[in-house]
């Protein structure tokens, strides 16, 4: 994934999560898709997989927490 696409997804995801405080991946995916659509930003490829890759990277870098004890998993900062 190129840097521009990564940064766009990360910024949008972070903004959506800050608004919700805690949310499932599917809720955040819907928020990100809506936000990108409203901003008329096109992300090539499958948004779900690209966003999941970004969340895994953020989680690995301790920028994001995923609560695996609940179903569906919930994301927080």
Secondary structure, DSSP 8 states (H G I E B T S, - for coil): --HHHHHHHHHHHHHHHHHHSSEEHHHHHHHHHHHHHHTT----S-HHHHHHHHHHHHHHTTS-EEETTSSS-EEE-
